[in-house]
Amino acid sequence: MFDGMEGIFVMSLLGILLVIALLFFAGFLAGSESALNSISRVWVEDLGDRKPKLAQRLSKILAQPARYTNVMLLVRKACELSATVFVAQAILTRDGNLAVRMALVILVMVVLSYVVVGVGPRTLGKQHALKWAPSATFVAIFLARTLGPLTRILIAIGNALTPGRGFKQGPFTSEAELRDLVDQASESGLVEESEREMIHSVFDLGETLVRELMVPRTDMVYIEGNKTLRQGLSLALRSGFTRIPVIDENLDNVIGIAYVKDLARRVHEKREAENSENVVEIVRSATFIPETKTAAELLKEMQRDQIHMAVVIDEYGGTAGLITIEDIIEEIVGEIADEYDNEDAEAEWLDENTVRVSARLHIEDFEELASAKIAEEEREDVDSLGGLIAKVLGRVPIPGSSITIGGWKFTAERPVGRRHRIGTVLAVRITEDSAHESHL
């Protein structure tokens, strides 16, 4: 009986030592992963002169991080699960309530995994990344050489069982982990909040579709191809745009892009051309892209092909809108404004019959402000004064565009923002005197 008890004790002691060894090795792998993710290429370059061999190993790992991270994750999970099995075997073979013993197994392993594998090693790995690096690189490279094929097989099996497109290198070195690192750096003050938002925006760019950033067709400023060069220059000067889509019969038939510099050059070279030649004669070819393309892909194409503007088409081949490289950049850095884009007051009375208001002012607010009344059928489907002008005109208003409705004449004034949307509207009450002056 003594021998039997001694055998159980010895096996329990060996089991405890084995569990400790497995958890510590799993913790070492977790710390190694944390340390390697904390080391930048700049550090490796600085390390090249002092420790060339270590720098060489680090460069090798940074060149293919997924290959080494995946295998370390595999071994770490194997160690944790093995330790769990040994602890479960030791506790569940004892006498007592089974539910209590199972709960004890879960509790013990959660605490050990969280502290020994999770928090402790990862914190040390981040704090002492360069000290951890020599052993981490050695183990990572060794495991990748010996277990790399097994990891690739398991990833392939996982991708085959997972709906949708899988990841050739596995999903473990994920964007989410890098986002988390950026958030932690921001919380610790190493990265400004604005910089954190920009980095997150760069990641989001790969998931953002062009249709989410484009100027919709209802907001497009365009010109018919049969308009004269003078009319083209006038529209460009009034709208503030240097590139304007040129259409043929309708907006779904974009035949090119008119550049202000081309119009001005032609008029400068041949003065009479401003009235004798049409815009269609000097248009440049337009680039057409589907609305389902991602913003990141489009940005690369625009940089590669030196394209500034593209026409967005929908699934039926019609014009859905247009997008410029600035639209994509604004998605990263935020709204780009200039020195003229000051916020305007909601209303500024110039005299008793004339008031300058924001184009965003709600129609009902204007009615209350000016004791005006605009018919319900005229304001249907629009809320703001800017929207009302666009609806009546049937196209995007530019400075100088005006409508007369409800006893008031509304004139669009200066554009604001990079998209040159109308910022203010000059509203003039039509009186007998103003009506007489207009007839004169």
C-alpha positions in Angstrom: 0.0 0.0 0.0 2.9 2.4 0.9 4.5 1.6 -2.5 1.3 2.4 -4.3 0.8 5.7 -2.4 4.5 6.5 -3.1 3.9 5.8 -6.8 0.9 8.2 -6.9 2.9 10.9 -5.1 5.9 10.5 -7.5 3.6 10.7 -10.5 1.8 13.7 -9.1 5.1 15.5 -8.6 6.3 14.7 -12.1 3.0 15.9 -13.4 3.3 19.1 -11.5 6.8 19.7 -12.8 5.6 18.9 -16.3 2.7 21.3 -16.1 5.0 24.0 -14.8 7.5 23.4 -17.6 4.7 23.5 -20.3 3.2 26.7 -18.9 6.5 28.4 -18.6 7.4 27.5 -22.2 4.0 28.7 -23.4 4.6 31.9 -21.5 8.1 32.2 -23.1 6.5 31.9 -26.5 3.8 34.5 -25.7 6.5 36.9 -24.4 8.6 36.1 -27.5 5.7 37.0 -29.8 5.1 40.2 -27.9 8.8 41.1 -28.0 9.1 40.4 -31.7 6.0 42.5 -32.5 7.5 45.4 -30.5 10.7 45.5 -32.5 10.8 47.8 -35.4 13.0 47.8 -38.5 14.7 51.0 -37.3 15.8 49.1 -34.2 17.2 46.3 -36.3 19.2 48.7 -38.5 20.7 50.3 -35.4 21.5 46.9 -34.0 23.3 45.9 -37.2 26.8 47.2 -36.3 26.7 46.0 -32.7 25.1 42.6 -33.0 25.1 41.6 -36.7 23.9 38.0 -36.2 21.0 39.0 -34.0 20.1 41.8 -36.5 20.2 39.2 -39.3 17.8 36.8 -37.5 15.5 39.7 -36.6 15.4 40.9 -40.2 14.6 37.4 -41.3 11.6 37.2 -38.9 10.4 40.7 -39.8 10.4 39.9 -43.5 7.9 37.0 -42.9 6.3 37.6 -39.5 3.3 35.3 -40.2 5.5 32.3 -40.8 7.1 32.5 -37.3 4.2 33.9 -35.4 1.9 31.1 -36.6 4.2 28.3 -35.5 4.8 29.9 -32.1 1.0 30.2 -31.7 0.7 26.5 -32.6 3.3 25.3 -30.1 1.9 27.7 -27.4 -1.6 26.3 -27.8 -0.3 22.8 -27.7 1.6 23.5 -24.4 -1.5 25.1 -22.8 -3.8 22.3 -23.8 -1.3 19.6 -22.7 -0.9 21.3 -19.3 -4.7 21.4 -19.0 -5.0 17.7 -19.7 -2.4 16.9 -17.0 -4.1 19.1 -14.5 -7.5 17.6 -15.4 -6.1 14.0 -15.1 -4.6 14.8 -11.7 -7.8 16.4 -10.2 -10.5 14.3 -11.9 -9.1 11.0 -10.8 -9.5 12.0 -7.1 -12.6 11.2 -5.1 -15.3 13.8 -4.7 -18.0 15.6 -6.5 -17.3 15.6 -10.3 -18.8 19.0 -11.0 -16.7 20.6 -8.2 -13.6 18.9 -9.6 -14.3 20.1 -13.2 -14.9 23.6 -11.9 -11.6 23.4 -10.0 -9.8 22.4 -13.2 -11.2 25.3 -15.1 -10.4 27.8 -12.4 -6.8 26.6 -11.9 -6.1 26.6 -15.7 -7.7 30.0 -16.3 -5.7 31.6 -13.6 -2.4 29.9 -14.6 -2.9 30.6 -18.3 -3.9 34.2 -17.7 -1.1 35.0 -15.4 1.8 32.7 -16.4 1.1 32.7 -20.2 -0.9 35.9 -20.7 -0.2 39.0 -18.7 3.3 38.4 -17.2 5.3 37.3 -20.2 3.6 39.6 -22.7 4.3 42.6 -20.4 7.9 41.6 -19.9 8.3 41.0 -23.7 7.1 44.5 -24.5 9.2 46.1 -21.7 12.5 44.2 -22.5 12.0 43.4 -26.2 15.7 43.7 -27.1 16.8 41.6 -24.1 14.2 39.0 -25.0 15.1 39.0 -28.7 18.2 36.7 -28.8 16.4 33.7 -27.3 13.1 34.5 -29.0 14.7 34.6 -32.5 16.5 31.4 -31.9 13.4 29.5 -30.8 11.2 31.1 -33.5 13.6 30.1 -36.3 14.1 26.6 -34.9 10.3 26.0 -34.6 9.6 27.4 -38.1 12.1 25.0 -39.6 10.9 21.9 -37.8 7.1 22.6 -37.6 6.6 25.0 -40.5 5.1 22.3 -42.8 2.7 21.2 -40.2 1.5 24.8 -39.6 0.9 25.3 -43.3 -1.1 22.1 -43.5 -3.3 23.1 -40.5 -3.9 26.6 -42.0 -4.9 25.0 -45.3 -7.3 22.7 -43.5 -8.7 25.6 -41.5 -9.2 27.7 -44.7 -10.9 24.8 -46.4 -13.4 24.5 -43.6 -14.0 28.2 -43.3 -16.6 29.8 -45.5 -15.3 32.5 -47.8 -11.8 33.4 -48.9 -9.1 32.1 -46.4 -5.7 33.5 -45.6 -2.7 31.8 -47.1 -0.5 32.8 -44.2 -3.2 32.3 -41.6 -5.2 35.1 -39.8 -3.1 35.1 -36.6 -0.8 38.1 -37.3 -3.9 40.2 -37.9 -4.8 43.8 -38.5 -6.7 43.7 -35.2 -3.5 43.1 -33.3 -1.7 46.0 -34.9 -4.8 48.2 -34.2 -4.6 47.2 -30.6 -0.9 48.1 -30.5 -1.7 51.6 -31.9 -4.5 52.0 -29.3 -2.1 51.1 -26.5 0.6 53.5 -27.8 -2.0 56.2 -27.9 -3.1 55.5 -24.3 0.5 55.6 -23.2 1.1 59.0 -24.9 3.5 57.6 -27.5 1.1 58.4 -30.4 -1.2 61.4 -30.6 -4.9 60.9 -30.9 -5.0 62.4 -34.3 -2.2 60.1 -35.4 -4.1 57.1 -34.0 -7.2 58.0 -36.0 -5.2 58.4 -39.2 -3.6 55.0 -38.7 -7.0 53.4 -38.1 -8.3 55.2 -41.2 -5.5 53.7 -43.3 -6.6 50.2 -42.2 -10.3 51.1 -42.9 -9.4 52.2 -46.4 -9.0 48.6 -47.5 -12.6 47.9 -46.5 -14.1 51.2 -47.7 -15.8 51.1 -51.0 -15.6 53.9 -53.6 -19.3 54.5 -53.4 -19.0 55.5 -49.8 -16.5 58.3 -50.7 -17.6 59.5 -54.1 -19.4 62.7 -54.9 -22.9 61.3 -55.9 -24.2 62.1 -59.4 -26.8 64.5 -57.8 -23.9 66.7 -56.6 -21.8 66.5 -59.7 -20.9 69.7 -61.6 -20.6 68.8 -65.3 -20.8 70.5 -68.8 -22.2 69.4 -72.1 -19.7 68.8 -74.8 -21.4 71.2 -77.3 -20.8 74.2 -75.0 -18.2 76.7 -76.1 -14.8 77.2 -74.5 -16.0 80.5 -73.0 -18.9 78.8 -71.4 -16.5 76.1 -70.1 -14.2 78.6 -68.5 -17.1 80.5 -67.1 -18.5 77.4 -65.4 -15.0 76.5 -64.0 -14.5 80.0 -62.6 -18.0 80.1 -61.0 -17.8 76.6 -59.6 -14.2 76.7 -58.5 -13.4 73.3 -60.1 -10.3 72.8 -62.3 -11.6 69.5 -63.8 -15.1 69.1 -65.0 -16.8 66.0 -66.5 -18.0 66.5 -70.0 -21.2 64.7 -71.1 -22.9 64.0 -74.4 -26.6 63.4 -74.3 -27.0 62.8 -70.5 -25.0 62.3 -67.4 -24.8 58.5 -68.0 -22.7 59.3 -71.1 -19.5 60.9 -69.9 -17.2 61.5 -72.8 -14.2 62.9 -71.0 -12.8 65.4 -68.5 -12.3 69.1 -69.3 -9.2 70.7 -67.7 -9.3 74.4 -67.0 -5.6 74.8 -68.0 -6.4 73.2 -71.4 -9.3 75.6 -72.0 -7.3 78.6 -70.9 -4.3 77.5 -73.0 -6.4 77.1 -76.1 -8.1 80.5 -75.6 -4.7 82.1 -75.0 -3.2 80.6 -78.2 -6.3 81.5 -80.3 -8.5 84.2 -78.9 -11.4 83.6 -81.3 -11.5 79.9 -80.2 -13.5 80.8 -77.0 -16.6 81.3 -79.1 -15.9 79.2 -82.2 -14.7 75.9 -80.6 -16.5 73.5 -78.3 -15.4 71.9 -75.1 -15.6 68.4 -76.6 -12.7 69.2 -78.9 -10.2 69.4 -76.2 -11.4 67.0 -73.5 -9.1 64.4 -72.0 -10.1 60.8 -71.7 -12.0 59.8 -68.5 -11.2 56.9 -66.2 -14.1 54.7 -65.3 -14.2 52.6 -62.2 -16.8 50.4 -60.5 -18.4 51.6 -57.3 -17.5 48.3 -55.6 -13.8 48.9 -55.9 -12.1 49.6 -52.5 -10.6 53.0 -51.8 -7.1 51.4 -51.1 -7.0 49.8 -54.5 -8.1 52.9 -56.3 -5.5 55.0 -54.5 -2.8 52.7 -55.7 -4.1 52.9 -59.3 -4.3 56.7 -59.2 -0.8 56.9 -57.9 0.5 54.5 -60.5 -1.3 55.9 -63.5 -1.2 59.6 -62.3 -4.9 59.9 -62.3 -6.6 62.7 -60.3 -10.2 62.1 -61.0 -12.3 59.0 -61.9 -15.9 58.6 -63.0 -17.7 56.0 -60.8 -20.2 53.7 -62.6 -22.9 51.5 -61.1 -23.7 47.9 -61.8 -25.8 48.9 -64.8 -23.1 51.0 -66.4 -24.7 54.3 -65.5 -22.8 57.2 -63.8 -23.0 56.8 -60.1 -20.8 59.8 -59.2 -17.1 60.8 -59.4 -14.2 60.5 -57.0 -10.9 62.4 -56.8 -7.7 61.5 -55.0 -8.5 64.2 -52.5 -11.6 62.3 -51.5 -9.5 59.3 -50.6 -6.9 61.4 -48.8 -9.6 63.2 -46.7 -10.8 59.8 -45.6 -7.3 59.4 -43.9 -6.5 62.9 -42.7 -10.0 64.3 -42.3 -11.7 67.3 -43.9 -9.4 69.5 -45.8 -10.5 73.2 -45.5 -8.9 76.4 -46.7 -8.7 79.9 -45.3 -12.0 80.8 -46.8 -14.0 78.1 -45.2 -15.1 79.9 -42.1 -18.3 79.0 -40.5 -21.0 81.4 -41.6 -23.7 82.7 -39.3 -27.1 81.2 -39.8 -28.6 84.6 -40.8 -27.3 88.1 -41.5 -29.9 90.8 -42.4 -28.5 93.3 -44.9 -31.6 95.3 -45.0 -35.3 94.8 -44.2 -35.8 92.8 -47.4 -32.4 91.1 -47.9 -30.9 88.4 -45.7 -27.8 86.2 -46.2 -28.3 82.7 -44.8 -26.4 79.5 -44.7 -27.3 77.1 -47.5 -27.8 74.4 -44.9 -30.5 76.4 -43.1 -33.7 74.4 -42.9 -36.6 75.7 -45.0 -38.9 75.8 -42.0 -36.4 77.8 -40.1 -36.1 80.3 -43.0 -39.9 80.6 -43.1 -40.0 81.4 -39.4 -37.0 83.8 -39.8 -38.3 85.8 -42.8 -42.1 85.3 -42.3 -42.1 83.5 -45.7 -44.2 80.7 -47.0 -43.0 78.1 -49.5 -45.5 75.7 -51.0 -45.3 72.1 -49.8 -45.1 70.7 -53.4 -42.0 72.9 -54.0 -40.1 71.8 -51.0 -41.0 68.1 -51.2 -38.0 65.7 -50.7 -35.6 68.6 -49.6 -34.9 70.1 -46.3 -32.4 72.9 -46.8 -32.3 76.1 -48.9 -29.4 74.7 -50.8 -31.3 71.6 -51.6 -34.3 73.7 -52.7 -32.2 75.6 -55.2 -30.7 72.4 -56.5 -34.2 70.8 -56.9 -35.7 73.7 -58.8 -32.6 74.1 -61.0 -32.4 70.4 -61.7 -28.7 70.4 -61.1 -26.0 71.4 -58.6 -26.1 75.1 -57.9 -23.0 77.2 -58.5 -22.3 80.8 -57.4 -24.8 83.1 -59.3 -27.4 80.4 -59.7 -30.8 81.8 -58.7 -34.4 80.8 -58.4 -37.6 82.7 -57.6 -40.1 81.0 -55.4 -42.6 81.9 -52.6 -42.1 85.6 -53.2 -38.4 85.4 -52.6 -35.4 85.3 -55.0 -32.7 83.0 -53.7 -29.2 83.4 -55.2 -26.4 80.9 -54.5 -23.2 82.6 -53.3 -19.6 81.6 -52.6 -18.7 77.9 -52.5 -16.9 76.4 -49.4 -14.9 73.3 -48.8 -12.8 71.3 -51.3 -16.0 70.1 -53.0 -17.1 73.7 -53.5 -20.6 73.2 -52.2 -22.6 76.4 -51.8 -22.0 78.0 -48.4 -24.5 80.9 -48.3 -27.6 82.0 -50.1 -28.7 85.6 -50.6 -32.5 85.8 -50.1 -34.2 88.9 -51.4 -37.9 89.6 -50.8 -39.7 90.5 -54.0 -41.5 93.7 -53.6 -43.2 96.0 -56.1 -40.1 98.2 -56.3 -37.7 95.2 -56.8 -40.0 93.7 -59.4 -40.2 97.1 -61.2 -36.3 97.3 -61.1 -36.0 93.9 -62.6 -38.3 94.7 -65.5 -36.3 97.9 -66.1 
